[in-house]
């Protein structure tokens, strides 16, 4: 017997031909509850074969997380990584639309 592994590593030429994974796959899907780094599923848990793109809810959650992590909110003046706040200081629950625009301009 040889000491070589049973499976050979994938050649770099084949790896380069794959399309890059969507960055939204890094978070859990709020719509179908698919785990991070897994494709979106139907509500019953079956993997969507025809649709390789993430759910719209996952794309929206990724855009919100990206905007919160990278942009300063022009409305409530919080730093990147801090959730938006109402004028009374309580958490907003979402981000202000101006922060999403600011994150889009920075990208």
N, C-alpha and C positions, 0 to 999 in steps of 0.2 A: 504494500500500500504506500501511497505517497502522502506527504504531509501538506499537499496543496488543498485549498478549500474546495468544497463540492461545487460551489457556484462561482463562476468567474465574475469579476466586477464588470459593470456596464462600461463599454468603451465611451470615451469622451465624445466621439463623433455622433453616437446615438443620443447621448444625453443632451447635446446641443440642439438637436432637432425638436425637442419637446417644447411646447409653448409654456411660458412662465405661468405659475399659479397666481390666481387673483389674490391681491393682498387682503381682501375681505374674508378670505377663508381662515385667517388667523384668529378670528373671534367666533364665539358660539352664535348660531343663528337664532334670533328671537322668535322667528316664525315657525320653523320646523324642528327646532331644538337639536339640530345637527351639531356635533361636537366640533371644536376648533380643529382645523386641518382636515376635515372630512367634507365630502360633498353634501349639498342640501338633499333632503329627502322629502317624501310626501308626508302627510300627517300620520299615516299608518306606519311610517318607518321605512318604506321602500325607497331605495336609491333611485333618483331620477336619471334615467339612461339618456333620454333625448336632450335634456337640458343640463349642460355642464356648467353654466353660469350660476353664481350664487342667487339665492332668493332676493327679491327687492328689499325685504326687511333687513337682510344681512348687509346689503350694500348701503342702506340708509344708516344702520348702526355703525358701520365702518366709517362712513363719512362724518358722523357725529363724533366718534372717538378720535378721528384724525384732527378734526377742527378743535376739539377740546385740548388735545395734546400739543398742538403746534401754534395756535393763534391766541393773541390777546383779544379779549372781548371789548369792542368799542362802546358797548352799551353799559356794562357794569364794571369795566376796568379790572377784570381779574386776570391773573397771570396764566400762561399756558400750563395745562395740567390741573387747573382748578375749575370745578364746575361753576356755571353761571349762577348768579344770585338775583333775587328780586330786590327792589329798592329797600325793603325792610330787613334785608340780610339773610333771609331764608333761601334754601336751595330752590332753583327754578324747576329742576327735574329734567329739563332739556337744555339746549343751548339757544342763544338768541340768533335770529337769522343773520344779523350783521356779522356775527362771529364766523358763521359758515362761509359767508362771502369773503371775509378777511382771510380765512384759511385757503380758499380757492385762489385768491389773488397772490398769496405767498407761494403757492405750489407751482 
